[in-house]
Amino acid sequence: MKSILQSEKFLLLACAVAIAGFALDSRLGGYGRLSSLLESAVLIGAILAASLSVARHAERIARKLGDPYGSMILTLSAVLVEVIVLAIVSSQAGSPTLVRDSIYSAVMLDINGILGVAALIGGFKHGEQAYNDDSARTYSVMILTAVTVSMIIPEFVPQAGWRAYSGFTIVAMLLLYGVFLRMQTGPHSYFFSYSYPDKKTRQPSPPSGYPSRRQSIVVMAVGIAAVGALAELMSHSLNRGLAGMAVPAGLVALIVAGISAAPEMLTALRAALANRMQSVVNIALGASLSTVILTVPAMEALALFSGQRIDIAMTPLQTLMMLVTLLVAAINLNDGQTNAIEGMTHFVLFGAFLMLLALGL
C-alpha cells in the first residue's frame, strides 16, 4: 500500500484538488478575476498531473504489449482525456467553434509540435533516425482523408442538411477507424513497428509487483474520472477569469489541446532521445489521426443528441495551415529517416501556428 501511495502521489493530489475545488469554487468566484485565473492555473496543473498519471500507466501497459498495440493504447488514452475535457469545456463555454479550434490545435501540436521537436532534438543527438515509412504513409493519407471529410467539406453543407451529413461523418469516421484498427493489429501490423537490434534493453521490474495490468487499468479509470471533475471546475473558473478580457480566440482551444498532448510530448521526447523514432511517428501521427477520427464523431453525436449544430468546418487560414502541415509531413516522412532539418520545418510551422493564434487569426 505504501508503494502505491508513493507512486500515485500526483494523482492523489489531483483528486484532493478536485474535492477542494468543489467545496470552494463558489466562494473563490467572489474574489475577482485574479482569483479565478489563479484557480484555473491550479486546476490546469491538477489536470496535467492526472493525465500524466493516466499516460504513465498506459505507457507501462504499452511497454508490455509493444508496438503497434502500445502506441495505440497511448494515443487512445490521450484522445479519451481530450474528448472528456472538450465535451465539458465546450458545454460551459458556449463557443460554437471551440471543438473545431481544439481539434485543429491538437493536430498542430501533435505533428508540428511533438514530431517537429522530437525530430529536431533527436537529429542533433543521433543524426538520421530510422523508422518504418509504411506507417508514415498510412497515417498521412488517413489523416488527410479524415480532415477533408469531417472538417473541410462541412463548410459547403447547408444548414438544412447538417444532420444528414453529421450522421454520415460519424459512420464514415468509425468505418475508417475500424479498418485502420484491423490493419494496425492484424496482418499489416508490421507497418507500424520497427526493429532496433542494437537497442534491446531489459526493462527493470517494478518494485513489490506494482503495478499489475489490472492495477494500471484501475488507476487509469480513477485518473480519467479526476480529469472530468477537474475540467468541470476549470470551465467555470476560466469563464469567470477570461470574461471581458481581450484574449486570442483560440486560447481556450490551445489549453484543451495542450492538456491532452502534454503526456504524449514527454513520451515522444524520451523516445527521440533514445533513438526510437518509430514510437515518435506512431505517437504524433497516431494521436492526430485518433483526434480527428474519434473526437469528431463523438462531438457530432453530442450535437445530434442536443439538436444544436457545431461549427466543425475550418476557416480558410486553418485549412491552409492543415494542408501545408500534412504536405510537409508527407514529403519529410517518405524515406524512412528523419533529421534535424525536417524537424526544423515542422517547428517553424508550429511557430507560425502560435503567431497566428496570438494575432487572433
C-alpha positions in Angstrom: 0.0 0.0 0.0 2.8 2.4 0.8 4.4 1.9 -2.6 1.1 2.5 -4.3 0.6 5.8 -2.3 4.1 6.9 -3.2 3.8 6.1 -6.9 0.4 7.8 -7.2 1.0 10.9 -5.1 0.4 13.2 -8.0 -2.9 11.5 -8.9 -3.9 11.7 -5.2 -3.0 15.4 -5.1 -5.2 15.9 -8.3 -8.1 14.2 -6.6 -7.6 16.3 -3.4 -7.6 19.5 -5.6 -10.9 18.3 -7.2 -12.5 17.8 -3.8 -11.3 21.1 -2.5 -12.4 22.8 -5.8 -16.0 21.6 -5.5 -16.1 22.8 -1.9 -14.5 26.3 -2.6 -15.4 27.1 -6.2 -18.4 29.3 -5.4 -16.5 31.2 -2.7 -13.5 31.8 -4.9 -15.7 33.3 -7.6 -16.4 36.3 -5.3 -12.8 37.4 -5.1 -12.4 38.7 -8.6 -10.7 37.9 -11.8 -7.2 37.3 -10.4 -8.5 34.7 -8.0 -10.4 32.9 -10.9 -7.3 32.9 -13.1 -5.1 31.5 -10.3 -7.8 28.9 -9.6 -7.7 28.0 -13.3 -3.9 27.7 -13.3 -4.1 25.3 -10.3 -6.8 23.2 -11.9 -4.9 23.0 -15.2 -1.8 21.8 -13.2 -4.0 19.2 -11.5 -5.5 18.0 -14.8 -2.0 17.7 -16.2 -1.0 15.6 -13.1 -4.0 13.3 -13.5 -3.5 13.0 -17.3 0.2 12.3 -16.8 -0.7 9.5 -14.4 -3.1 8.0 -16.9 -0.4 8.3 -19.6 2.3 6.7 -17.3 0.1 3.6 -16.7 -0.9 3.5 -20.4 2.8 3.6 -21.2 3.5 0.7 -18.8 0.9 -1.4 -20.5 2.2 -0.3 -23.9 5.8 -1.4 -23.0 4.4 -4.9 -22.1 2.5 -5.1 -25.4 5.0 -3.5 -27.7 4.2 -1.7 -31.0 1.8 -1.2 -32.6 -0.5 -2.0 -29.6 1.5 0.1 -27.2 1.3 3.3 -29.3 -2.4 2.7 -29.9 -3.1 2.5 -26.2 -1.1 5.7 -25.6 -3.0 7.6 -28.3 -6.4 6.3 -27.3 -5.9 7.3 -23.6 -4.9 10.8 -24.7 -7.9 11.1 -27.0 -10.2 9.9 -24.2 -8.9 12.6 -22.0 -9.3 15.2 -24.7 -12.9 14.2 -25.5 -13.8 14.4 -21.8 -12.2 17.8 -21.4 -13.5 19.1 -24.7 -17.1 18.0 -24.1 -17.2 19.6 -20.6 -15.5 22.8 -21.5 -17.5 23.3 -24.7 -20.8 22.8 -22.9 -19.8 25.6 -20.5 -18.1 28.0 -22.8 -20.9 28.3 -25.3 -18.5 28.7 -28.2 -19.6 27.1 -31.4 -16.1 26.9 -32.7 -14.3 25.5 -29.7 -14.5 21.9 -30.9 -13.1 22.8 -34.3 -10.3 25.0 -32.9 -9.3 22.4 -30.3 -9.0 19.6 -32.9 -7.1 21.9 -35.2 -4.8 22.9 -32.4 -4.3 19.3 -31.4 -3.1 18.3 -34.9 -0.8 21.3 -35.0 0.6 20.3 -31.6 1.0 16.6 -32.5 2.5 16.9 -35.9 4.3 20.3 -35.9 5.0 20.4 -32.2 5.7 16.8 -31.0 7.1 15.4 -34.3 9.0 18.6 -35.0 10.7 19.0 -31.6 11.4 15.3 -31.4 12.9 15.1 -34.8 14.9 18.3 -34.1 16.5 17.2 -30.8 16.8 13.6 -32.0 18.5 14.7 -35.1 21.0 16.8 -33.2 21.8 13.9 -30.9 21.7 10.9 -33.3 21.8 12.4 -36.8 19.3 10.5 -39.1 16.8 8.4 -37.2 15.2 5.4 -38.8 11.5 4.3 -38.8 9.1 2.3 -40.9 8.0 4.6 -43.7 4.9 2.4 -44.4 3.5 3.7 -41.1 4.0 7.4 -42.0 2.4 7.0 -45.4 -0.6 5.2 -44.0 -1.1 7.7 -41.2 -0.7 10.7 -43.6 -3.3 9.6 -46.2 -5.8 8.7 -43.5 -5.4 12.0 -41.7 -5.8 13.9 -45.0 -9.0 11.9 -45.8 -10.4 12.3 -42.3 -9.7 16.0 -42.2 -11.2 16.6 -45.6 -14.4 14.6 -44.9 -15.0 15.9 -41.4 -13.5 19.5 -41.3 -13.3 20.9 -44.8 -16.4 19.6 -46.6 -18.8 20.8 -43.8 -18.1 24.4 -44.9 -20.2 23.7 -48.0 -23.0 21.7 -46.3 -26.2 23.9 -45.9 -27.9 24.3 -42.6 -30.8 22.1 -43.8 -28.5 19.1 -44.4 -26.2 19.2 -41.4 -27.9 16.4 -39.5 -27.7 14.0 -42.5 -24.0 14.9 -43.1 -23.2 14.7 -39.4 -24.7 11.2 -39.4 -22.6 10.3 -42.5 -19.5 11.7 -40.8 -20.0 9.6 -37.7 -20.4 6.4 -39.8 -17.6 7.2 -42.2 -15.1 8.0 -39.4 -16.0 4.9 -37.4 -15.7 2.7 -40.5 -12.4 4.3 -41.4 -11.1 3.8 -37.9 -12.4 0.2 -37.8 -10.4 -0.6 -41.0 -7.4 1.1 -39.6 -7.6 -0.8 -36.3 -7.9 -4.1 -38.2 -4.9 -3.1 -40.3 -2.9 -1.9 -37.3 -3.5 -5.0 -35.2 -3.9 -7.6 -37.9 -2.0 -8.8 -40.9 -0.4 -5.4 -41.6 0.7 -4.6 -38.1 4.3 -4.7 -39.3 3.6 -1.3 -41.0 3.6 0.3 -37.5 6.7 -1.3 -36.0 10.5 -1.2 -36.5 13.2 -3.5 -35.3 16.0 -1.9 -33.3 18.6 -4.7 -33.0 21.2 -2.5 -31.3 18.7 -1.0 -28.8 17.4 -4.0 -26.9 17.4 -3.3 -23.2 15.9 -5.2 -20.3 13.2 -3.2 -18.6 13.6 -3.2 -14.8 10.9 -5.0 -12.8 8.6 -2.7 -10.9 9.1 -2.9 -7.1 6.8 -5.1 -5.0 4.9 -6.3 -8.1 3.2 -2.9 -8.5 1.6 -2.2 -10.8 -0.1 -5.2 -12.4 -2.1 -4.7 -15.6 -5.3 -4.7 -13.6 -4.0 -2.1 -11.2 -2.9 0.1 -14.0 -6.4 0.0 -15.5 -7.9 0.9 -12.2 -5.6 3.9 -11.8 -6.3 5.0 -15.4 -10.0 4.9 -14.7 -9.6 7.0 -11.5 -7.3 9.4 -13.4 -9.9 9.9 -16.2 -12.6 10.5 -13.6 -10.4 13.1 -11.9 -9.8 14.8 -15.2 -13.5 15.0 -15.8 -14.2 16.6 -12.4 -11.3 19.0 -12.7 -12.4 20.0 -16.2 -15.8 20.9 -14.9 -14.3 23.2 -12.3 -11.8 24.6 -14.8 -14.5 25.6 -17.2 -16.2 27.6 -14.5 -13.1 29.4 -13.3 -11.8 30.0 -16.8 -15.0 31.6 -17.9 -15.0 33.9 -14.9 -11.4 34.8 -15.3 -11.5 35.5 -19.1 -14.8 37.3 -19.1 -14.4 40.7 -20.7 -10.7 40.2 -21.4 -9.2 40.7 -24.9 -7.6 37.2 -25.3 -6.9 35.3 -28.5 -10.0 33.4 -29.7 -8.1 30.1 -29.8 -6.5 30.3 -26.3 -9.0 28.0 -24.6 -8.8 25.6 -27.5 -5.0 25.6 -27.2 -5.3 24.9 -23.5 -7.6 21.9 -24.1 -5.3 20.6 -26.8 -2.2 21.1 -24.7 -3.7 19.2 -21.8 -4.1 16.1 -23.9 -0.8 16.5 -25.8 1.4 17.0 -22.7 1.8 13.3 -21.8 2.4 12.3 -25.4 5.0 15.0 -25.8 7.0 13.7 -22.9 6.8 10.2 -24.1 7.8 11.2 -27.7 10.8 13.3 -26.5 12.0 10.3 -24.4 11.7 8.1 -27.5 13.5 10.6 -29.7 16.4 10.9 -27.2 16.6 7.0 -27.1 16.8 6.9 -30.9 13.4 5.2 -31.3 11.8 7.4 -33.9 9.1 4.8 -34.8 7.5 5.4 -31.4 7.5 9.2 -32.1 5.9 8.7 -35.5 3.3 6.4 -34.1 2.5 8.8 -31.2 2.5 12.0 -33.2 0.7 10.9 -36.3 -1.4 8.3 -34.4 -2.6 11.0 -32.0 -3.5 13.3 -34.8 -5.5 10.6 -36.6 -7.2 9.5 -33.4 -8.1 13.1 -32.6 -9.8 13.7 -35.9 -11.3 10.3 -36.5 -12.6 9.7 -32.9 -13.2 13.2 -31.4 -15.2 14.5 -34.4 -17.8 11.7 -34.4 -18.0 11.9 -30.6 -18.8 15.6 -30.7 -21.0 15.2 -33.8 -23.0 12.6 -31.9 -23.4 15.1 -29.0 -24.5 17.7 -31.4 -27.2 15.4 -32.9 -28.3 14.5 -29.4 -28.7 18.1 -28.4 -30.0 19.2 -31.7 -27.6 22.1 -32.0 -25.1 22.1 -34.8 -21.4 22.6 -34.0 -19.2 24.7 -36.3 -16.7 22.0 -37.3 -15.6 23.5 -40.6 -12.1 25.0 -40.5 -11.5 28.6 -41.6 -9.6 29.2 -44.9 -6.4 30.0 -42.9 -6.8 26.9 -40.8 -7.4 24.8 -43.9 -4.2 26.2 -45.5 -2.1 25.5 -42.4 -3.6 22.0 -42.1 -2.9 21.1 -45.7 0.6 22.6 -45.7 1.4 20.6 -42.5 0.2 17.4 -44.0 2.0 18.0 -47.2 5.3 18.8 -45.4 4.8 15.7 -43.2 4.2 13.5 -46.3 7.4 14.8 -48.0 9.5 14.6 -44.9 8.3 11.1 -43.9 8.6 9.3 -47.2 12.1 7.9 -46.9 12.2 6.1 -43.6 14.6 8.5 -41.9 14.2 11.8 -40.1 16.8 14.5 -39.4 17.1 17.9 -37.7 16.2 19.8 -40.9 12.9 18.0 -41.2 12.3 18.6 -37.6 13.0 22.3 -38.0 10.5 22.7 -40.9 7.7 21.4 -38.6 8.9 23.5 -35.7 8.8 26.7 -37.9 5.2 25.7 -38.9 4.4 25.3 -35.2 5.8 28.8 -34.5 3.6 30.2 -37.3 0.6 28.5 -35.7 1.3 30.1 -32.4 1.9 33.5 -34.0 -1.4 33.3 -35.9 -3.1 32.4 -32.7 -1.6 35.3 -30.9 -2.9 37.6 -33.7 -6.3 36.2 -33.2 -6.4 34.5 -36.7 
